[in-house]
Amino acid sequence: MTCGRTLGMCAGLIVAGLGGWAILDLAANAQTLPANAPAEAKPSVRLPEPQNVTLIGRLVDLHSFMTDKYPDADRVKTTTDRLKAGVPAGLNTPAGLILLGTGSKYLPDKLVPWAYEEVEVKGKLYYLRGARYLDLTSINKAKARNTTGLPVKPPTVRGKPATTPASS
């Protein structure tokens, strides 16, 4: 009787294994298209085209920025030291971090004077798999925002911000 049970279990495992293999094989074949399939049926991955852009943000070294570890209380000094040591640079913008590259036209040591400063950069922006990379062509101090005509303080009522719209 034990031999019959063992053979039954072995046969069951073999059948289950073959069934699983057949299902996986069908799924794999369904994902691959034949070479003569029409063009509209073939999946295509389209990468965004690189764009020439001008961005404003803070120039940071990636190590300090990502780990939030600044050995010196002075973040400018830490960022300067790390950029001099060859740590990659990034631009911290309101839209997120963008990796900065200097390519062959711009030397990396040109970034050191701008360490942890608000800068305006120009270059070609690339995007791939969630990462953004700017091939830098120029860097300058960020211009002050134009605040002409804006109130010095937001409107308040009895010391609290006014949130109700003016009546028409």
N, CA and C of each residue as an Amber inpcrd file, in Angstrom:
protein
   504
   0.7900000  -1.1890000   0.0000000   0.0000000   0.0000000   0.0000000
   0.8410000   1.2670000   0.0000000   1.9660000   1.2410000   0.6760000
   2.8250000   2.4160000   0.6960000   3.4010000   2.6890000  -0.6760000
   3.6630000   1.6330000  -1.4620000   4.1970000   1.8520000  -2.8050000
   3.1610000   2.5460000  -3.6760000   1.9240000   2.1840000  -3.5350000
   0.8650000   2.8020000  -4.3300000   0.7030000   4.2720000  -3.9850000
   0.8010000   4.5980000  -2.7180000   0.6760000   6.0030000  -2.3100000
   1.8590000   6.8150000  -2.8220000   3.0400000   6.2670000  -2.7540000
   4.2390000   6.9750000  -3.2110000   4.1820000   7.1980000  -4.7140000
   3.8020000   6.1810000  -5.4560000   3.6880000   6.3470000  -6.9070000
   2.6120000   7.3690000  -7.2630000   1.5480000   7.3620000  -6.5210000
   0.4760000   8.3290000  -6.7810000   0.9370000   9.7560000  -6.5370000
   1.6990000   9.9370000  -5.4580000   2.2110000  11.2800000  -5.1660000
   3.2220000  11.7030000  -6.2160000   4.0840000  10.7990000  -6.6270000
   5.0810000  11.1200000  -7.6580000   4.3950000  11.4780000  -8.9660000
   3.4080000  10.6970000  -9.3340000   2.6890000  10.9750000 -10.5820000
   1.9790000  12.3120000 -10.4960000   1.4170000  12.6170000  -9.3230000
   0.7340000  13.9080000  -9.1370000   1.6960000  15.0750000  -9.2590000
   2.8770000  14.9360000  -8.6810000   3.8760000  16.0010000  -8.7780000
   4.3620000  16.1920000 -10.2030000   4.5310000  15.1050000 -10.9220000
   4.9770000  15.1950000 -12.3170000   3.9200000  15.8870000 -13.1580000
   2.6710000  15.5170000 -12.9720000   1.5770000  16.1390000 -13.7380000
   1.4810000  17.6220000 -13.3980000   1.5900000  17.9630000 -12.1110000
   1.5170000  19.3710000 -11.7120000   2.6860000  20.1540000 -12.3090000
   3.8810000  19.5690000 -12.3000000   5.0430000  20.2450000 -12.8830000
   4.8920000  20.4790000 -14.3680000   4.4140000  19.4750000 -15.0900000
   4.2010000  19.6300000 -16.5330000   3.1240000  20.6740000 -16.8210000
   2.0940000  20.6920000 -15.9970000   1.0340000  21.6910000 -16.1900000
   1.5560000  23.1000000 -15.9630000   2.3630000  23.2640000 -14.9260000
   2.9540000  24.5790000 -14.6570000   3.8770000  25.0120000 -15.7720000
   4.6680000  24.0730000 -16.2910000   5.5730000  24.3990000 -17.3900000
   4.7860000  24.8310000 -18.6250000   3.6960000  24.1610000 -18.9100000
   2.8810000  24.4920000 -20.0790000   2.2760000  25.8820000 -19.9380000
   1.8190000  26.2230000 -18.7440000   1.2270000  27.5480000 -18.5230000
   2.2840000  28.6300000 -18.6870000   3.4660000  28.4290000 -18.1020000
   4.5400000  29.4190000 -18.2330000   4.9900000  29.5590000 -19.6740000
   5.0540000  28.4530000 -20.4130000   5.4580000  28.5020000 -21.8060000
   4.4460000  29.2890000 -22.6250000   3.1630000  29.0960000 -22.3820000
   2.1270000  29.8480000 -23.0960000   2.2270000  31.3380000 -22.7900000
   2.4670000  31.6750000 -21.5250000   2.5740000  33.0830000 -21.1420000
   3.7950000  33.7280000 -21.8040000   4.9070000  33.0070000 -21.8740000
   6.1150000  33.5510000 -22.5000000   5.9060000  33.7440000 -23.9870000
   5.2640000  32.8000000 -24.6430000   5.0120000  32.9250000 -26.0780000
   4.0140000  34.0240000 -26.3780000   3.0980000  34.2920000 -25.4930000
   2.1170000  35.3470000 -25.7240000   2.7760000  36.7240000 -25.6790000
   3.8850000  36.8660000 -24.9630000   4.5450000  38.1630000 -24.8460000
   5.4830000  38.4450000 -26.0060000   5.9420000  37.4440000 -26.7030000
   6.8280000  37.6620000 -27.8410000   6.0070000  37.6480000 -29.1170000
   6.2810000  38.6010000 -29.9610000   5.5630000  38.7060000 -31.2260000
   6.4170000  38.1650000 -32.3480000   5.8100000  37.5600000 -33.3370000
   6.6000000  37.0750000 -34.4700000   7.2370000  38.2350000 -35.2330000
   8.3210000  37.9480000 -35.9270000   9.0520000  38.9880000 -36.6570000
   8.2070000  39.6090000 -37.7630000   7.2510000  38.8710000 -38.3040000
   6.4490000  39.4130000 -39.3970000   5.1430000  40.0440000 -38.8950000
   5.0340000  40.3370000 -37.5990000   3.8290000  40.9730000 -37.0550000
   3.7470000  42.4100000 -37.5740000   2.5290000  42.9490000 -37.7400000
   2.3900000  44.3250000 -38.2100000   3.0390000  45.3060000 -37.2370000
   3.4890000  46.4480000 -37.7600000   4.2160000  47.4340000 -36.9590000
   3.3790000  47.9420000 -35.7950000   2.0540000  48.1250000 -35.9890000
   1.2280000  48.6570000 -34.9150000   1.0550000  47.6560000 -33.7760000
   1.3150000  46.3890000 -34.0100000   1.1730000  45.3740000 -32.9760000
   2.4480000  45.2320000 -32.1460000   3.6000000  45.6720000 -32.6580000
   4.8550000  45.5550000 -31.9380000   4.9330000  46.6270000 -30.8500000
   5.2940000  46.2260000 -29.6210000   5.4420000  47.2400000 -28.5780000
   6.6830000  48.0770000 -28.8500000   6.5900000  49.3700000 -28.5540000
   7.7480000  50.2330000 -28.7520000   7.9290000  51.1170000 -27.5280000
   9.1650000  51.3350000 -27.1630000   9.5000000  52.2210000 -26.0680000
  10.0620000  53.4800000 -26.6910000   9.4400000  54.5880000 -26.4010000
   9.8670000  55.8570000 -26.9750000  10.4460000  56.7250000 -25.8630000
  11.7100000  57.0590000 -25.9920000  12.3590000  57.9110000 -25.0140000
  12.0650000  59.3650000 -25.3210000  11.8910000  60.1930000 -24.2800000
  11.6810000  61.6160000 -24.5270000  12.9200000  62.2210000 -25.1880000
  12.6880000  63.1460000 -26.0620000  13.7930000  63.8300000 -26.7410000
  14.4900000  64.7650000 -25.7530000  15.8190000  64.8600000 -25.7950000
  16.5250000  65.8240000 -24.9420000  16.0840000  67.2410000 -25.2930000
  16.0090000  68.0900000 -24.2890000  15.5500000  69.4690000 -24.4930000
  16.5730000  70.4490000 -23.9480000  16.7500000  71.5750000 -24.6270000
  17.5600000  72.6630000 -24.0990000  16.7000000  73.4260000 -23.1030000
  17.2140000  73.5730000 -21.8740000  16.4360000  74.1930000 -20.8090000
  17.2840000  75.1710000 -20.0130000  16.5950000  76.0310000 -19.2680000
  17.2020000  76.9060000 -18.2760000  16.4890000  76.6140000 -16.9680000
  17.2460000  76.2580000 -15.9390000  16.6670000  75.8780000 -14.6510000
  17.2960000  76.6790000 -13.5240000  16.5420000  76.8490000 -12.4530000
  17.0450000  77.5200000 -11.2570000  16.9110000  76.5580000 -10.0890000
  17.9750000  76.4650000  -9.2920000  17.9550000  75.6010000  -8.1240000
  19.2310000  75.7490000  -7.3290000  19.3500000  74.9490000  -6.2870000
  20.5300000  74.9890000  -5.4210000  21.5130000  73.9190000  -5.8680000
  22.7800000  74.3080000  -6.0490000  23.8390000  73.3810000  -6.4350000
  24.2950000  72.6090000  -5.1980000  24.1510000  71.2930000  -5.2340000
  24.4800000  70.4440000  -4.0780000  25.4180000  69.3220000  -4.5170000
  26.1340000  68.7610000  -3.5280000  26.8660000  67.5300000  -3.8190000
  25.9190000  66.3850000  -3.4630000  25.9350000  65.3360000  -4.2670000
  24.9510000  64.2720000  -4.1120000  25.0720000  63.5330000  -2.7840000
  26.2940000  63.3290000  -2.2970000  26.4420000  62.5740000  -1.0540000
  25.7860000  63.2940000   0.1230000  26.1450000  64.5460000   0.3370000
  25.5840000  65.2920000   1.4670000  24.0770000  65.4560000   1.3180000
  23.6400000  65.7480000   0.1150000  22.2150000  65.9880000  -0.1120000
  21.3930000  64.7290000   0.1340000  21.8360000  63.5970000  -0.4060000
  21.0520000  62.3640000  -0.2940000  21.0990000  61.7610000   1.1110000
  22.2200000  61.9000000   1.8130000  22.3320000  61.3320000   3.1580000
  21.9470000  62.3380000   4.2350000  21.8480000  63.5980000   3.8740000
  21.5830000  64.7050000   4.7990000  22.6290000  64.7240000   5.9140000
  23.8820000  64.4340000   5.5370000  24.9960000  64.4610000   6.4820000
  25.9950000  65.5110000   6.0210000  26.1210000  66.5630000   6.8260000
  27.0600000  67.6370000   6.5620000  28.0130000  67.6970000   7.7530000
  29.2770000  67.2220000   7.5990000  30.2040000  67.2080000   8.7340000
  30.4540000  68.5860000   9.3130000  30.4700000  69.6020000   8.4860000
  30.6410000  70.9740000   8.9680000  29.2650000  71.5990000   9.1180000
  29.1480000  72.4960000  10.0870000  27.8820000  73.2180000  10.2420000
  27.6430000  74.1060000   9.0170000  28.7400000  74.5120000   8.3750000
  28.6560000  75.3510000   7.1880000  28.4510000  74.4590000   5.9610000
  27.2450000  74.4550000   5.4300000  26.9220000  73.5830000   4.2920000
  27.6630000  73.9970000   3.0270000  27.9710000  75.2750000   2.9050000
  28.7220000  75.7350000   1.7360000  30.1190000  75.1050000   1.7470000
  30.7680000  75.1040000   2.9120000  32.1170000  74.5270000   3.0180000
  32.0790000  73.0290000   2.7370000  31.1200000  72.3280000   3.3090000
  31.0120000  70.8870000   3.0730000  30.8080000  70.5970000   1.6000000
  29.8890000  71.3100000   0.9790000  29.6130000  71.0930000  -0.4430000
  30.8370000  71.4260000  -1.2820000  31.5300000  72.4970000  -0.9610000
  32.7490000  72.8790000  -1.6840000  33.8010000  71.7810000  -1.5790000
  34.0430000  71.3000000  -0.3550000  35.0460000  70.2560000  -0.1530000
  34.6960000  68.9860000  -0.9220000  33.4430000  68.6070000  -0.9080000
  33.0410000  67.3700000  -1.5780000  33.1090000  67.5110000  -3.0990000
  32.7310000  68.6780000  -3.6250000  32.8360000  68.8780000  -5.0800000
  34.3010000  68.8530000  -5.5160000  35.1820000  69.4530000  -4.7050000
  36.6160000  69.4140000  -5.0110000  37.1440000  67.9880000  -4.9910000
  36.5760000  67.1470000  -4.1210000  37.0060000  65.7530000  -4.0070000
  36.4400000  64.8820000  -5.1260000  35.5560000  65.4430000  -5.9500000
  35.0380000  64.6830000  -7.0790000  33.6590000  64.0760000  -6.8850000
  32.9820000  64.4290000  -5.8050000  31.6200000  63.9290000  -5.5990000
  30.7170000  64.5550000  -6.6660000  29.8480000  63.7690000  -7.3010000
  28.9690000  64.3140000  -8.3370000  28.0580000  65.4250000  -7.8030000
  27.7130000  66.3350000  -8.6930000  26.8760000  67.4800000  -8.3310000
  25.4540000  67.2650000  -8.8090000  24.5350000  67.9490000  -8.1410000
  23.1350000  67.9150000  -8.5330000  22.5240000  69.2870000  -8.3640000
  21.3740000  69.4600000  -8.9570000  20.6270000  70.7040000  -8.8400000
  19.3240000  70.3790000  -8.1260000  19.1600000  70.9460000  -6.9240000
  17.9430000  70.7230000  -6.1560000  16.9230000  71.7770000  -6.5830000
  15.8910000  71.3430000  -7.2970000  14.8550000  72.2400000  -7.8030000
  13.5370000  71.9310000  -7.1160000  12.5550000  72.8110000  -7.2130000
  11.2350000  72.4930000  -6.6530000  10.6330000  71.2290000  -7.2630000
  11.0230000  70.8810000  -8.4810000  10.5050000  69.6750000  -9.1440000
  11.3080000  68.4280000  -8.7840000  12.3810000  68.5690000  -7.9960000
  13.1890000  67.4220000  -7.6070000  14.6420000  67.5920000  -7.9950000
  15.4070000  66.5660000  -7.7230000  16.8490000  66.5800000  -7.9640000
  17.1610000  66.2390000  -9.4090000  18.0920000  66.9920000  -9.9880000
  18.5600000  66.7440000 -11.3480000  20.0740000  66.5640000 -11.2710000
  20.5660000  65.4710000 -11.8310000  22.0050000  65.2200000 -11.8520000
  22.6660000  66.1790000 -12.8200000  23.8040000  66.7250000 -12.4310000
  24.5210000  67.6600000 -13.2990000  25.7560000  66.9940000 -13.8570000
  25.9440000  67.1550000 -15.1390000  27.1370000  66.6690000 -15.8020000
  27.7710000  67.8150000 -16.5470000  29.0870000  67.7820000 -16.6470000
  29.7770000  68.8810000 -17.3020000  30.2270000  68.5270000 -18.7050000
  30.0530000  67.2720000 -19.1010000  30.4210000  66.8820000 -20.4540000
  31.8580000  67.2270000 -20.7620000  32.1360000  67.4800000 -22.0100000
  33.5060000  67.8090000 -22.3940000  33.7050000  69.3140000 -22.5510000
  32.6310000  70.0900000 -22.5110000  32.7400000  71.5310000 -22.7390000
  32.9550000  72.3190000 -21.4520000  32.6120000  71.7570000 -20.3280000
  32.6160000  72.4950000 -19.0750000  33.3680000  71.6850000 -18.0350000
  34.3760000  72.2400000 -17.4060000  35.1880000  71.5150000 -16.4350000
  34.4710000  71.4310000 -15.0870000  34.5450000  70.2830000 -14.4090000
  33.8640000  70.1320000 -13.1260000  34.2960000  71.1490000 -12.0690000
  35.5670000  71.6130000 -12.1110000  36.0140000  72.5720000 -11.0980000
  35.3270000  73.9270000 -11.2290000  34.6410000  74.1690000 -12.3280000
  33.8790000  75.4140000 -12.5070000  32.6490000  75.4430000 -11.5970000
  32.2260000  74.2840000 -11.0670000  31.0650000  74.2320000 -10.1870000
  31.4010000  74.6330000  -8.7570000  32.6540000  74.4930000  -8.3510000
  33.0510000  74.7140000  -6.9610000  32.6710000  76.1130000  -6.4510000
  32.8820000  77.1940000  -7.1860000  32.5160000  78.5180000  -6.6510000
  31.0130000  78.6780000  -6.3860000  30.2050000  77.8120000  -6.9760000
  28.7450000  77.9280000  -6.8340000  28.1880000  76.9460000  -5.8100000
  29.0440000  76.3320000  -5.0110000  28.6270000  75.3040000  -4.0630000
  27.5530000  75.8180000  -3.1090000  26.4450000  75.1070000  -3.0370000
  25.3020000  75.3540000  -2.1630000  24.7150000  76.7550000  -2.3670000
  24.7770000  77.2520000  -3.5830000  24.2040000  78.5510000  -3.9320000
  23.0230000  78.3600000  -4.8680000  22.1350000  79.3290000  -4.8930000
  21.0450000  79.3320000  -5.8680000  21.6390000  79.7670000  -7.2010000
  21.5120000  78.9120000  -8.2150000  22.1170000  79.1800000  -9.5060000
  21.0970000  79.0060000 -10.6230000  21.4230000  79.6130000 -11.7480000
  20.6470000  79.4270000 -12.9810000  21.5600000  78.6620000 -13.9290000
  21.1010000  77.5130000 -14.3730000  21.9180000  76.6950000 -15.2610000
  21.2120000  76.5170000 -16.5930000  22.0230000  76.3570000 -17.6220000
  21.5090000  76.0730000 -18.9640000  22.1870000  74.8210000 -19.4600000
  21.4530000  74.0610000 -20.2420000  22.0200000  72.8520000 -20.7960000
  20.9550000  71.9970000 -21.4390000  21.3480000  70.7870000 -21.8010000
  20.4430000  69.8360000 -22.4420000  19.9860000  68.8400000 -21.3820000
  18.6740000  68.7310000 -21.1910000  18.0880000  67.8610000 -20.1860000
  17.7130000  66.5310000 -20.8100000  18.2290000  65.4470000 -20.2080000
  17.9370000  64.0840000 -20.6440000  17.0980000  63.4070000 -19.5760000
  16.2590000  62.4750000 -20.0010000  15.4040000  61.7330000 -19.0770000
  15.4160000  60.2700000 -19.4700000  15.7380000  59.4000000 -18.5040000
  15.7510000  57.9680000 -18.7770000  15.4410000  57.2040000 -17.4970000
  14.4120000  56.3710000 -17.5490000  14.0250000  55.4970000 -16.4300000
  13.8820000  56.2450000 -15.1190000  13.2850000  57.3940000 -15.1420000
  13.0370000  58.1530000 -13.9210000  14.1560000  59.0860000 -13.5100000
  15.3360000  58.9670000 -14.1030000  16.4580000  59.8390000 -13.7600000
  16.5120000  61.0080000 -14.7330000  16.8310000  62.1810000 -14.1840000
  17.0020000  63.3730000 -15.0190000  18.4560000  63.8200000 -14.9360000
  19.0290000  64.1130000 -16.1010000  20.4330000  64.4790000 -16.2030000
  20.5370000  65.7270000 -17.0650000  21.2560000  66.7370000 -16.5700000
  21.4580000  67.9720000 -17.3220000  22.9150000  68.0450000 -17.7370000
  23.1580000  68.0600000 -19.0520000  24.4960000  68.2580000 -19.5900000
  24.7110000  69.7660000 -19.6210000  25.4420000  70.2540000 -18.6630000
  25.5900000  71.6770000 -18.3770000  26.3570000  72.4160000 -19.4660000
  25.8340000  73.5740000 -19.8750000  26.5630000  74.4310000 -20.8150000
  26.9230000  75.7760000 -20.1880000  26.1430000  76.2430000 -19.1880000
  26.4990000  77.4850000 -18.4960000  25.8800000  77.5020000 -17.1090000
  26.5250000  78.2690000 -16.2270000  26.0360000  78.4150000 -14.8590000
  26.2830000  79.8470000 -14.4130000  25.2840000  80.4520000 -13.7780000
  25.3640000  81.8230000 -13.2810000  24.5940000  81.9210000 -11.9740000
  24.8300000  82.9960000 -11.2370000  24.0580000  83.2340000 -10.0220000
  22.6010000  83.4530000 -10.4210000  21.6920000  82.8920000  -9.6520000
  20.2680000  83.0460000  -9.9430000  19.8630000  84.4920000  -9.7330000
  19.0690000  84.9870000 -10.6360000  18.5660000  86.3560000 -10.5230000
  17.5030000  86.4100000  -9.4410000  17.4450000  87.5490000  -8.7560000
  16.4180000  87.7200000  -7.7280000  15.0510000  87.7260000  -8.4030000
  14.0830000  87.1830000  -7.7010000  12.7370000  87.1470000  -8.2540000
  12.1720000  88.5550000  -8.3410000  11.3800000  88.7870000  -9.3560000
  10.7530000  90.0880000  -9.5390000   9.5500000  90.1840000  -8.6070000
   9.6760000  91.0160000  -7.5720000   8.5890000  91.1730000  -6.6140000
   7.9340000  92.5430000  -6.7150000   8.1990000  93.2630000  -7.7960000
   7.6150000  94.5810000  -7.9850000   6.1000000  94.4660000  -8.0480000
   5.4250000  95.3070000  -7.2730000   3.9690000  95.3290000  -7.3000000
   3.3140000  94.3480000  -6.3470000   4.0960000  93.4870000  -5.7100000
   3.5260000  92.5550000  -4.7500000   3.5010000  93.2000000  -3.3670000
   2.4820000  92.9050000  -2.5530000   2.4560000  93.4760000  -1.2100000
   3.6130000  92.9430000  -0.3760000   4.0910000  93.7870000   0.5520000
   5.1940000  93.3880000   1.4060000   4.7750000  92.2100000   2.2790000
   3.5650000  92.2730000   2.8440000   3.0320000  91.1910000   3.6600000
   1.7130000  90.7480000   3.0690000   1.3210000  89.5150000   3.2980000
   0.0000000  89.1120000   2.8380000  -1.0720000  89.8690000   3.6190000
  -2.2250000  90.1180000   3.0110000  -3.2740000  90.8510000   3.7130000
  -3.7440000  90.0820000   4.9490000  -3.9650000  90.8300000   6.0460000
  -4.4140000  90.2100000   7.2890000  -5.6410000  90.9310000   7.8340000
  -6.3950000  90.2360000   8.6700000  -7.5190000  90.8100000   9.3950000
  -7.2910000  90.4660000  10.8590000  -7.0920000  91.5200000  11.6750000
  -6.8080000  91.3380000  13.1030000  -5.6390000  90.3780000  13.3530000
  -4.6150000  90.5060000  12.5530000  -3.4140000  89.7020000  12.7410000
  -3.4680000  88.3090000  12.1390000  -4.6040000  87.9130000  11.5680000
  -4.7350000  86.6030000  10.9590000  -4.8150000  86.7600000   9.4380000
  -4.2940000  85.7900000   8.6870000  -4.3490000  85.9130000   7.2180000
  -5.7920000  86.0220000   6.7360000  -5.9950000  86.9370000   5.7960000
  -7.3180000  87.1130000   5.2080000  -7.5440000  85.9960000   4.1960000
  -8.5490000  85.1860000   4.4090000  -8.8100000  84.0540000   3.5290000
 -10.0880000  84.2190000   2.7330000 -10.8840000  85.2050000   3.0580000
 -12.1360000  85.3860000   2.3200000 -11.8950000  86.2880000   1.1360000
 -12.4710000  85.9730000  -0.0110000 -12.2920000  86.8180000  -1.1820000
 -13.0470000  88.1410000  -1.0220000 -12.5430000  89.1430000  -1.7240000
 -13.1970000  90.4420000  -1.7000000 -14.5610000  90.3310000  -2.3590000
 -15.5470000  91.0750000  -1.8440000 -16.8870000  91.0320000  -2.4300000
 -16.9200000  91.8390000  -3.7140000 -17.7590000  91.4070000  -4.6510000
 -17.8150000  92.0480000  -5.9660000 -18.8180000  93.1650000  -5.9640000
